[in-house]
Amino acid sequence: MADIVDEVRHIAELGLGGAWWAERHTADALTAATVAGLAVPGLPLGTAVVTTYPRHPLTLASQALSVQAAIGNRLTLGIGPGHRHRVESVFGLRFEHPARHTREYLDVLGPLLHGETIEFNGEIYQVTGQTHTPDAQPPSVLLAALGPVMLRIAGELADGTVAVWTGPRTIGTHVAPRITAAAEAAGKPAPRIVVNLPIAVTEDADQARAWASAHFGGAGQVPSYRALFDREGVRGPADVVVVGDEHEVGRQLRRYADAGATEFIAVPFGSREQTDRTLTFLAHVNREVSAG
């Protein structure tokens, strides 16, 4: 936890726009956000993402609102059903009807985050209850959505999506049009489209891609990610990571913005020198964007 606080304090001092946590075995994402938020004021924080299957929506609503109250309402709550292999092999749960599960989950979670009493009788969830946390505002909710059905659910019931292993072509032709149309049909504001990718500012792009292939190559075997790579027309993770010198990385980030991405979660990788260079450049980009 001390290391997490030090990292977040460092990126705040650099001038980056926020800190996000994925679900890892080493630390609970929402707990990490709470600890960091208490130590580092002002910085927006988020999860990308926590898995819904092992968490009852009433429990998650209570936890998320508790985090909000603790850190002064700076949380973006990114959630997703996860993947069949992990849900079934790690949690020992049945990964059945993920789209129906997600729709019902958001049908329950949304009102609870707004302090409403809910009586819900669905095919999967039957929930009666309320959670009330003084001084907590409902966090923005993002859904990890890759396929057409999940993107429609994200547009209708969430505030946007967080997309991993997704190239700019797929953002522009698949993600942004589908989620935006769903949000418009539901009478909701334009959705947040958050891209989450490894990134490295370096003079040796080939070496960085080789490193990414060695460390992230397994993502190409996950069916939902494989569909994204095929849609993008690339071989795997090494072909969508953002790498190059400052000029090239800036160009790639602009491609995502032009395609419809509203935010970018950077996952720096490589040596300490490389990650420092990456963070310094991203802080420069963030200051430029913030200045308009």
C-alpha positions in Angstrom: 0.0 0.0 0.0 2.9 2.4 0.7 4.2 1.7 -2.8 0.7 2.5 -4.3 0.6 5.8 -2.4 4.0 6.7 -3.6 3.1 6.0 -7.2 -0.1 8.0 -7.1 1.6 10.9 -5.3 4.3 10.8 -8.1 1.8 10.9 -11.0 -0.1 13.7 -9.3 3.1 15.7 -9.0 3.9 15.1 -12.6 0.5 16.4 -13.7 -1.3 13.2 -14.9 -5.1 13.2 -15.0 -5.8 10.3 -12.7 -5.0 6.8 -11.4 -6.7 3.5 -12.2 -6.5 0.0 -10.8 -7.3 -3.3 -12.4 -8.4 -6.3 -10.4 -5.3 -8.1 -9.3 -4.4 -10.9 -6.8 -2.0 -8.5 -5.0 -4.5 -5.8 -4.0 -8.2 -5.1 -4.1 -8.8 -2.3 -6.6 -11.3 -0.4 -4.5 -9.2 -0.6 -1.4 -6.2 0.7 -3.3 -8.3 3.6 -4.5 -9.4 4.4 -1.0 -5.9 4.3 0.5 -4.5 6.4 -2.4 -7.4 8.8 -2.3 -7.0 9.5 1.4 -3.2 10.2 0.9 -3.4 12.1 -2.3 -6.2 14.7 -2.5 -7.8 16.0 -5.7 -6.7 13.3 -8.2 -9.6 11.4 -10.0 -9.4 7.6 -9.3 -11.0 4.6 -11.0 -11.2 0.9 -11.4 -10.7 -0.8 -14.7 -12.2 -3.1 -13.8 -13.7 -5.1 -10.9 -15.5 -8.4 -11.8 -19.2 -8.6 -11.2 -19.8 -12.3 -10.9 -18.3 -12.8 -7.4 -19.8 -9.5 -6.1 -23.5 -9.1 -5.3 -24.7 -5.7 -6.7 -25.9 -4.6 -3.3 -22.5 -5.3 -1.8 -20.7 -3.5 -4.5 -23.0 -0.5 -4.3 -22.3 -0.2 -0.6 -18.5 -0.6 -1.1 -18.4 1.9 -4.0 -20.3 4.6 -2.0 -18.1 4.0 1.0 -15.1 4.7 -1.2 -16.8 7.8 -2.5 -17.5 9.1 1.0 -13.9 8.4 2.0 -12.1 10.1 -0.9 -14.5 13.0 -1.6 -16.4 11.7 -4.6 -13.6 11.2 -7.1 -14.3 7.5 -8.1 -15.1 6.1 -11.5 -16.4 2.6 -11.0 -15.4 0.4 -13.9 -17.0 -3.1 -13.8 -17.3 -6.1 -16.1 -18.4 -9.7 -16.0 -14.9 -11.0 -16.7 -14.0 -14.1 -18.7 -15.4 -17.6 -18.5 -12.1 -19.2 -17.6 -11.4 -17.0 -14.7 -14.9 -16.9 -13.3 -15.2 -20.6 -13.5 -11.7 -21.8 -12.6 -10.8 -19.1 -10.0 -14.1 -18.3 -8.4 -15.8 -21.6 -9.0 -18.9 -19.9 -10.4 -20.9 -20.7 -13.5 -20.3 -18.2 -16.3 -23.8 -18.4 -17.7 -25.7 -15.8 -19.8 -23.1 -13.0 -19.3 -25.2 -10.4 -21.2 -28.3 -11.1 -19.1 -26.3 -11.1 -15.9 -24.8 -7.8 -16.8 -28.1 -6.1 -17.7 -29.7 -7.3 -14.5 -26.6 -6.3 -12.5 -26.8 -2.7 -13.8 -30.5 -2.6 -13.4 -29.9 -3.3 -9.7 -26.6 -1.4 -9.2 -27.7 1.9 -10.8 -30.6 2.7 -8.5 -28.7 1.6 -5.4 -25.8 3.9 -6.2 -28.4 6.7 -6.3 -29.7 5.8 -2.9 -33.0 4.4 -4.1 -34.8 1.5 -2.5 -35.0 -1.3 -5.0 -37.3 -4.3 -5.4 -36.0 -6.3 -8.3 -37.2 -9.7 -9.5 -35.2 -10.9 -12.5 -34.2 -14.2 -13.9 -30.8 -14.1 -12.1 -31.1 -11.5 -9.3 -33.9 -11.0 -6.8 -33.0 -8.0 -4.7 -34.8 -5.9 -2.1 -32.8 -3.3 -0.3 -31.1 0.1 -0.1 -27.7 1.5 0.7 -27.3 4.9 2.2 -23.9 6.5 2.7 -23.9 10.1 3.9 -21.8 12.5 1.7 -21.4 9.9 -1.1 -22.5 10.8 -4.6 -23.1 8.1 -7.2 -19.9 7.4 -9.1 -19.7 7.3 -12.9 -20.1 3.7 -14.0 -18.2 2.2 -16.9 -18.8 -1.2 -18.3 -16.1 -3.3 -20.0 -17.9 -4.0 -23.2 -16.4 -5.6 -26.4 -19.2 -7.2 -28.4 -22.4 -5.5 -29.9 -24.8 -6.7 -27.2 -22.6 -5.5 -24.3 -21.9 -2.2 -26.0 -25.7 -1.7 -26.3 -26.1 -2.5 -22.6 -23.2 0.0 -21.7 -24.9 2.7 -23.7 -28.3 2.2 -22.2 -27.4 1.5 -18.5 -23.9 2.8 -17.8 -22.0 6.1 -18.4 -19.7 4.6 -20.9 -17.2 1.8 -21.5 -13.6 0.9 -20.8 -12.0 -1.0 -23.6 -8.8 -3.0 -23.4 -6.7 -4.4 -26.3 -8.7 -2.3 -28.7 -7.2 -0.6 -31.7 -8.2 2.8 -33.1 -10.0 1.2 -36.1 -12.2 -0.8 -33.8 -12.9 2.2 -31.6 -14.0 4.2 -34.6 -16.0 1.6 -36.5 -17.3 -0.6 -33.8 -17.2 0.7 -30.2 -18.0 4.4 -30.6 -20.9 4.1 -33.1 -22.6 1.3 -31.2 -22.4 2.7 -27.7 -23.2 6.2 -28.8 -26.3 5.1 -30.7 -27.5 3.1 -27.7 -27.0 6.1 -25.4 -28.8 8.4 -27.7 -31.7 5.9 -28.0 -31.9 5.8 -24.2 -31.9 9.6 -23.9 -28.5 9.6 -22.2 -25.6 12.0 -22.6 -22.7 11.1 -24.9 -20.9 8.1 -23.3 -17.3 8.0 -22.0 -15.1 5.8 -24.2 -12.0 4.9 -22.2 -9.2 3.1 -23.9 -6.9 1.0 -21.6 -3.6 0.0 -23.2 0.1 -0.6 -22.4 2.3 2.2 -23.6 6.0 3.0 -23.9 7.9 6.1 -25.1 11.1 4.7 -26.5 13.5 4.9 -29.4 13.3 1.1 -29.9 9.7 0.4 -30.9 10.6 -3.1 -32.2 12.1 -4.1 -28.8 9.1 -2.7 -27.0 6.7 -4.7 -29.1 8.8 -7.8 -28.6 8.7 -7.2 -24.8 4.9 -6.8 -25.1 4.5 -10.0 -27.1 6.5 -11.9 -24.5 4.6 -10.5 -21.5 1.1 -9.9 -22.9 0.9 -12.5 -25.7 -1.5 -14.7 -23.8 -4.3 -12.1 -24.3 -4.4 -13.3 -27.9 -5.8 -16.6 -26.7 -8.8 -15.1 -24.9 -11.8 -15.5 -27.2 -13.2 -12.0 -26.6 -9.8 -10.4 -27.1 -9.1 -12.5 -30.2 -12.2 -11.2 -31.8 -11.0 -7.6 -31.2 -7.6 -8.4 -32.8 -9.3 -10.0 -35.8 -11.6 -7.0 -36.1 -8.6 -4.6 -36.0 -6.7 -6.8 -38.5 -3.7 -7.4 -36.3 -2.0 -10.5 -35.0 -2.2 -9.8 -31.3 -1.4 -7.6 -28.3 2.0 -6.4 -29.6 0.3 -4.8 -32.5 -2.0 -2.6 -30.5 0.3 -1.4 -27.7 1.2 2.3 -28.1 5.0 2.5 -28.6 7.5 4.9 -30.2 9.2 8.2 -29.6 7.3 11.2 -28.3 6.2 12.2 -31.8 4.9 8.8 -32.7 3.2 8.1 -29.4 1.5 11.5 -29.7 0.3 10.6 -33.2 -1.1 7.3 -32.0 -2.9 9.0 -29.1 -4.5 11.5 -31.6 -5.7 8.5 -33.7 -7.6 7.2 -30.7 -9.1 10.7 -29.9 -10.1 11.1 -33.6 -11.8 7.7 -33.5 -13.9 8.7 -30.5 -12.0 7.8 -27.4 -12.6 10.3 -24.7 -9.9 9.2 -22.2 -6.8 7.0 -22.2 -5.6 4.8 -19.4 -1.9 4.4 -19.9 -0.2 1.3 -18.6 3.6 2.1 -18.8 5.9 -0.9 -19.3 9.6 -1.6 -19.7 12.6 -0.4 -17.7 12.4 2.2 -15.0 14.0 4.7 -17.4 11.4 3.9 -20.1 8.5 4.2 -17.7 9.7 7.5 -16.3 10.1 8.9 -19.9 6.6 7.7 -20.7 5.0 9.2 -17.7 6.8 12.5 -18.2 5.6 12.7 -21.8 2.0 11.7 -20.9 1.9 14.4 -18.2 3.0 16.9 -20.9 0.1 15.7 -23.1 -2.4 15.8 -20.3 -1.4 19.4 -19.5 -1.9 20.4 -23.1 -5.3 18.7 -23.3 -6.4 20.3 -20.0 -5.3 23.7 -21.3 -7.5 23.2 -24.4 
